[in-house]
Amino acid sequence: MKEISFLNPEFFWLFLLLPVAVLWQIWKRKQQSATLKISSVKGFKAQKSLLAKLKPFLFVLRLLALSSLIIAMARPRKVDISSQTKSTKGIDIVMAIDVSGSMLAKDLKPNRMEALKKVAENFAEGRPNDRIGIVVYASEAYTKTPVTSDKAIVQQAIQSIKYDNILQDGTGIGMGLTTAVNRLKDSKAKSKVIILLTDGVNNAGFIEPETASQIAKEYGIKVYTIGIGTNGNAMFPYAYAPNGGFLFRMMPVEIDVNLLQTIARNTGGKYFRASSNSKLESIYKEINKLETTEIQELKFYDYDEKYRLFVWIAGILVLLEFGLRNTIYRSFI
């Protein structure tokens, strides 16, 4: 982007001298004018010639020349500023997301899964210099998107998350965590992070969550755990309706807080409880602040000097004023 700047803007103070020059010129002309008192000037009346009327124009040319010189001394120039940013210490992040049937509970609006998808999309968009991967799990787990810097792919993967029959229903926290660890164990990033989200207790899978957390610790992977769900009761799906939808009823919210706290503590992470949409959003914002990427910004300045134009204008005006004063207006001076 190009913009005009001045290297020596202090020279603009010289413009304050121009009104002084105008007043000096007016006073000087009065001093040089002779006066004669007579009873009547009726016989002396005559129309001024065009040259006489234009004589003050010489002084205007001089003022314009001085103005151009002042601008030239201020050194106007166009600056083209371009910048490059590069991540000096990147972070690899895997979001392990519970997609069991209970994620359709309506204590968050419109339900837990949709609320999470919106927040997760914003989180991914706010990490342009990091690689992000997506793992989904229920009783089993699989990688929906390996760690990638292509945010369009990540956001598309998040948008496509839904409850279906691909995975057997249940909550295999150990399976989801292990799959996420497998995506990060060979990473060379400065920091490796898993954001593990669940809304229940571990009741499926053949890998214990504690074992998975020990594996994460050995690979230097930090795990942030999020328990999603309100306190008390919530509307849960419990059966299919005749139209293919779900039937809901009030059921108690059960989250294994102790397990999630243990996983986070063992890996150097932190446990959060998302009991509402706003709380879930604030949690991801806090994680975003906790895991920062060092960015190096390089700025390049390309200067295009413009003072020469004003020097030329001042020179032409001075020559014009000098030429007129010593030719056409010589008899008037």
C-alpha positions in Angstrom: 0.0 0.0 0.0 1.4 3.4 -1.0 1.0 6.5 1.1 2.6 10.0 1.2 4.9 10.8 4.1 7.4 13.6 4.9 10.9 13.0 6.1 11.3 16.6 7.5 7.8 17.8 8.4 9.2 20.5 10.7 9.9 22.7 7.7 6.2 23.2 7.4 6.5 25.8 10.2 8.1 28.1 7.6 4.6 28.6 6.1 4.0 30.9 9.1 6.4 33.3 7.5 4.3 33.7 4.4 1.6 35.9 6.1 4.5 38.0 7.5 5.9 38.4 3.9 2.4 39.5 2.7 2.1 42.2 5.4 5.7 43.4 4.7 4.9 43.7 1.0 1.8 45.7 1.7 3.7 48.0 4.2 6.5 48.4 1.7 4.2 49.5 -1.1 2.6 52.1 1.0 6.0 53.5 2.0 7.1 53.7 -1.7 4.0 55.5 -2.8 4.2 59.3 -2.9 1.2 61.5 -2.0 0.1 64.9 -3.2 -2.8 66.8 -1.8 -5.0 68.6 -4.5 -8.5 70.0 -4.4 -9.8 67.6 -7.1 -8.5 64.6 -9.0 -11.3 64.7 -11.6 -8.9 65.7 -14.4 -6.5 62.9 -13.5 -8.8 60.0 -13.6 -7.7 57.2 -16.0 -8.2 53.6 -16.3 -5.4 51.3 -15.1 -3.8 49.2 -17.8 -4.1 45.4 -17.6 -0.4 45.1 -16.9 -0.7 47.5 -13.9 -3.6 45.4 -12.6 -1.6 42.2 -12.9 1.6 43.6 -11.2 0.7 42.0 -7.8 0.9 38.7 -9.7 4.7 38.9 -9.5 4.5 38.7 -5.7 2.1 35.8 -5.9 4.6 33.9 -8.1 7.3 34.6 -5.5 5.0 33.2 -2.7 4.2 30.1 -4.7 7.9 29.6 -5.4 8.7 29.8 -1.6 5.8 27.4 -0.9 7.2 24.9 -3.3 10.6 25.2 -1.8 9.2 24.6 1.7 7.4 21.5 0.6 10.6 20.3 -1.2 12.6 20.8 2.1 10.0 18.7 4.0 11.0 15.8 1.6 7.6 14.4 0.4 7.8 10.8 -0.7 5.6 7.9 -1.4 6.1 4.9 0.8 5.2 1.4 -0.3 5.1 -0.8 2.8 4.9 -4.6 2.4 5.2 -7.1 5.1 5.8 -10.8 5.5 5.0 -12.8 8.6 6.3 -16.2 9.4 5.8 -18.5 12.3 9.1 -19.0 14.1 7.6 -21.5 16.6 4.5 -23.2 15.4 2.0 -25.3 17.3 0.3 -28.5 16.2 -3.2 -28.9 17.6 -5.6 -31.9 17.4 -9.2 -31.4 18.5 -10.6 -34.7 19.8 -14.4 -34.4 19.7 -17.0 -36.6 21.3 -19.7 -37.4 18.7 -21.8 -39.8 20.8 -25.6 -39.5 20.8 -25.5 -37.5 24.1 -23.9 -34.6 22.2 -27.4 -33.9 20.8 -28.6 -32.9 24.2 -30.2 -29.5 24.2 -28.7 -27.8 27.3 -26.6 -25.8 24.8 -28.3 -24.1 21.9 -29.4 -25.6 19.5 -27.5 -28.6 20.9 -24.1 -29.5 22.2 -22.7 -30.6 18.9 -23.8 -27.6 16.9 -22.6 -25.2 19.6 -19.2 -26.9 19.6 -18.9 -26.8 15.8 -19.4 -23.0 15.7 -16.9 -22.3 18.4 -14.4 -24.8 17.0 -14.6 -23.1 13.6 -13.8 -19.7 15.1 -10.9 -21.2 17.0 -9.4 -22.7 13.9 -9.9 -19.5 11.9 -8.0 -17.6 14.7 -4.9 -19.9 14.4 -3.6 -19.0 10.9 0.0 -20.0 11.7 -0.7 -23.4 13.3 -1.5 -26.8 12.0 -4.8 -28.3 13.2 -6.2 -31.8 13.0 -9.6 -33.3 13.8 -10.3 -36.6 15.6 -13.9 -37.8 16.3 -14.8 -40.6 18.7 -17.7 -42.4 20.3 -17.0 -46.0 21.4 -14.4 -46.0 18.7 -12.3 -43.2 17.1 -10.9 -42.1 13.7 -9.0 -39.2 12.2 -11.3 -36.9 10.3 -8.5 -34.6 9.2 -4.8 -35.0 9.9 -2.9 -32.0 11.1 -2.8 -29.5 8.3 -2.2 -25.8 7.8 -5.1 -25.6 5.3 -7.8 -24.0 7.4 -10.4 -24.4 4.6 -10.0 -28.2 5.0 -10.2 -28.0 8.8 -13.3 -25.9 8.8 -15.0 -28.1 6.2 -14.2 -31.1 8.4 -15.7 -29.4 11.5 -18.8 -28.4 9.6 -19.4 -32.0 8.5 -19.3 -33.4 12.0 -22.6 -35.1 12.9 -24.1 -37.9 14.8 -24.4 -41.0 12.6 -24.1 -44.8 12.7 -20.5 -44.9 11.5 -19.2 -45.2 15.1 -20.9 -47.4 17.7 -22.5 -45.2 20.3 -20.8 -44.8 23.6 -17.9 -42.7 25.0 -14.4 -44.1 24.6 -12.3 -41.2 25.9 -9.2 -43.4 25.9 -9.8 -44.3 22.2 -10.2 -40.6 21.2 -7.2 -39.5 23.2 -5.0 -42.3 21.8 -6.0 -41.6 18.2 -5.2 -37.9 18.8 -1.8 -38.7 20.3 -1.0 -40.9 17.3 -1.5 -37.9 15.0 1.0 -35.8 17.0 3.6 -38.2 18.2 5.9 -37.6 15.2 5.3 -33.9 15.1 8.4 -31.6 15.1 6.4 -28.6 16.2 7.5 -26.4 19.2 4.4 -27.3 21.1 1.9 -30.2 20.7 -1.6 -29.8 22.0 -4.8 -31.9 22.2 -8.1 -30.3 23.0 -10.2 -33.3 24.3 -14.0 -32.6 24.5 -16.5 -35.0 26.0 -20.0 -34.8 27.6 -20.0 -38.1 29.5 -18.0 -40.8 31.3 -15.7 -43.4 29.8 -17.8 -46.5 29.0 -16.4 -47.9 25.9 -13.2 -48.8 24.1 -10.3 -51.0 25.0 -7.7 -48.3 26.0 -8.0 -46.8 29.4 -8.0 -42.9 29.4 -5.2 -43.0 32.1 -3.0 -45.1 29.9 -3.7 -42.7 26.9 -2.7 -39.7 29.1 0.6 -41.4 30.0 1.4 -42.0 26.4 0.6 -38.3 25.7 2.9 -37.3 28.5 5.8 -39.4 27.1 5.5 -37.7 23.8 5.4 -34.2 25.4 1.8 -33.6 24.3 -0.3 -31.2 26.5 -4.0 -32.1 26.8 -6.7 -29.5 27.6 -9.9 -31.3 28.6 -13.4 -29.8 28.3 -16.5 -31.3 29.9 -19.5 -30.0 28.0 -22.9 -29.9 29.6 -25.0 -28.0 32.1 -25.2 -28.8 35.8 -28.2 -30.9 36.8 -30.6 -32.3 34.1 -30.8 -31.8 30.4 -33.0 -32.9 27.4 -31.3 -36.0 26.0 -32.2 -38.1 23.0 -33.3 -41.6 24.1 -35.1 -43.2 21.1 -35.9 -42.7 17.4 -39.3 -41.1 16.5 -41.5 -42.6 13.8 -40.4 -39.8 11.4 -36.8 -40.7 11.8 -36.0 -37.9 14.3 -35.2 -38.2 18.0 -37.4 -38.4 21.1 -36.0 -36.4 24.0 -36.5 -36.5 27.8 -35.0 -35.0 30.9 -32.0 -37.0 32.1 -29.2 -36.2 34.6 -25.9 -34.8 33.2 -23.0 -37.1 34.1 -19.4 -36.0 33.4 -16.4 -37.7 34.8 -14.8 -34.5 36.1 -12.1 -36.3 38.2 -10.9 -38.2 35.1 -10.7 -35.1 32.9 -8.9 -33.2 35.6 -6.4 -36.1 36.0 -5.7 -36.2 32.2 -5.1 -32.5 32.1 -2.9 -32.5 35.2 -0.8 -35.4 34.1 0.0 -33.8 30.7 0.5 -30.2 31.9 -2.9 -29.0 30.5 -6.0 -27.6 32.1 -9.6 -28.8 32.7 -12.6 -26.6 31.8 -16.3 -27.0 32.2 -18.6 -25.7 29.5 -22.0 -25.4 30.9 -23.4 -22.9 28.3 -22.7 -21.5 24.9 -20.9 -18.4 26.2 -18.8 -20.5 28.6 -17.8 -22.8 25.8 -16.7 -19.8 23.7 -14.8 -18.3 26.5 -12.9 -21.6 27.1 -11.7 -21.7 23.6 -10.6 -18.1 23.8 -8.7 -18.9 27.0 -6.9 -21.8 25.3 -6.2 -19.6 22.4 -4.4 -17.2 24.8 -2.6 -20.0 26.7 -1.1 -21.5 23.5 0.4 -18.6 21.5 2.6 -18.8 18.5 5.7 -16.6 18.1 5.3 -14.6 14.9 8.1 -12.7 13.2 6.9 -9.8 11.0 9.2 -8.4 8.4 8.4 -5.0 6.9 9.9 -3.7 3.7 9.8 0.0 2.8 10.2 1.3 -0.7 10.6 5.1 -0.9 9.8 7.1 -4.0 11.1 10.7 -3.5 8.8 13.4 -4.7 10.7 16.6 -3.6 12.4 17.1 -7.0 9.1 18.0 -8.6 8.6 20.8 -6.2 12.2 22.1 -6.7 11.5 22.2 -10.4 8.2 24.1 -9.8 10.0 26.6 -7.5 12.7 27.1 -10.1 10.3 27.7 -12.9 8.2 30.2 -10.9 11.4 32.1 -9.8 12.6 32.3 -13.4 9.1 33.4 -14.6 8.9 36.1 -11.9 12.5 37.3 -12.6 11.8 37.4 -16.4 8.5 39.4 -16.1 10.0 41.8 -13.6 13.0 42.6 -15.9 11.1 42.8 -19.2 7.4 43.6 -19.3 7.2 45.1 -15.8 10.6 46.8 -15.8 9.0 50.3 -16.4 6.6 49.7 -13.5 9.3 49.0 -10.9 
